[in-house]
């Protein structure tokens, strides 16, 4: 694929259209700064003055199949992609419709763009945009190599300021893109400031392009983003390089930030001479001279300004005529509600032909074998599914769950990753947006902490874009104690996942439920945390016969492992067999919740209404553990049914201790659970 297939030099650009869009961006900034922000009609405003011309030039190079992931100063790019001006204004005012139906800050854009390049949902966190863009780029190569789709030269572009080059997300995406030779362009707008912090605090030498000149596998372009001819040439060359499948590229353009970081920023920290020098580099006068000098188009500059002013006035009237979204609608689209998102999802197989009735077959197998078998079956049936993480390839995972899968399905579909959890989950977000079904693995529960931002952003995506975008994935996370404990590999802290809107959370206690929940997860439409307890992966109690190739367990449906009349015991994960043993000889309902988001309130409340007692047992810490939520619901909705206080048996508020004797003291034991059962039954 030759560079010439994709190149458009400065003479071929419609410079009058470039000028119109830059003037439109300036007019929107001015309107917001001078009128809408003072009137409190816009609460968050980020001027793009100085960044605008180069962004518009970049937008002109993008097309169908491409995706761009920008940040809060990326509105000029969005205008170049075709965003409606009324949407741009109305979203900033939090009005109905637009990018988020009033749910998100207006500058945090998203733009599904049929027939053109998508603007992937932006992130409010600096640097969080990089790894999803890497995921989109990897999906491009996956579709060509695995699915056999035609390679049309599509690319992924990510935009960031110079300060974002200090973030983990930048370096993670850089590692992914260069080691995998992905079609990805890093577009760095260097204005010399991260709010008030100068770039010498962010990058040694204040030039990320110079620092990365020897970075293997990365082509570098570096220049002036305020000069029309130079900026156009650099953008065209960098994009052409990536389109031609020559590997990733980094384009750094120096630009001035002509206004404060946001509308509230007075820039008092900038010396007057610095501000004057920045305004001297304003690209708008240079663009005007360039356009007029080339005599492109019949429209004079002042006529163009008048046309833009009328268009912005009309867009303002349209935006202000929009209502505020009805508050009763704000709870919609946290999860899939039957209507697919415009972009992302739909990669899982159908649930048609599945059943909630287990058909046990063969000898008992452990959870490791059960999970591996489901992954194997779904990989075989669904070419859009891929499994990845640290050590999941030849090693087969640190818990042996993926053993043999890479040999069977190849390195494109089951692959190792760099040691970076933000990159694992962020990459999965981009792949899911591109229509794949990613199944990433985090080796241990605590190792998910570097990925917290990506987990949060993924979960809120459907909601904050009002169902425009969704990124379903199944994130496998082993955790909990195993023979011994420690503060690094043995925590559960599942309540944190439950507290992230938009994520389903499964915690199977045995092989049968692991099969049903995993298959339901892989065929669903929402991101899922699939928590695999380390102690149960090869536990004898957790072994079950294979429940059938079509067996599924619906989320939010608990299972009673014992039934009785004297007490209700609510638990999950590794505590289920301990609760069963502790309830020996007692007439007890032992309820394995199986999923924590959603959890089966109805089964618990129905049981408590009969037994009139409730004990909750979990491995996580007591304070703020998920048992507190269950206890609150039981106390609130079944108070008059209770003959005894709602009780909990949990870990104390300490990290998991390492020595087995210390661990056994800390984790709820059969004896501790039985003592609390006896206390409540005799209350």
ABEGO torsion letter per residue (X at the ends): XBAAAABBBAAABBAAAAAAAAAAAAAAAAAAAAAAAAAGABABBBBABGAAAAAAAAAAABBBGBBBBBBAAAAAAAAAAGBBAAAAAAAAAGBBEEAAGGABBAABBBBBBBGBBBBBBBBABBGAAAAAAAAAAAAAAAAAAAAGBBBAGBBBBBBBBAAAAABAAAAAAAAAAAAAGBBBBBBBBBAGBBEABBAAAABBGGBAAAAAAABBGBBBBBBBAABAAAAAAAAAAAAAAAAAGAEBBBBBBBBBBABBABAABAGAABBAAAAAAAAAABAAAAAAAAAAAAGBEABBAAAAAAAAAAAAAAAAAAAAABBBBBAAAAABGABBAGBBBABEEGABBBABGBBABBBBBEBBBBAAAAAAAAAAAAAAABAABBBBEBGABAAGEAAGAABGAAAAAEAAABBBBBBBAAAAAAAAAAAAAAGBBBBBBBABAAAAAAAAAAAAAAAAAAAAAGGABBBBBBBBBBBEBBGBBEAAAABAGAAAAAABBGBBBBBBABAAAAAAAAAAAAABABBBBBBBBAAAAABAAABBBBAEAABBBBBGBBBBABBBAABBBBBBEAAAAAAAAAABGBBBBBBBAGBAOBBBAAAAAAAAAAAGBBBBBBABBABGBAAAAAAAAAAAAAAAABABBBBBBBBBBBBBBABAAAAAAABBBAAAAAAAAAAAAAX
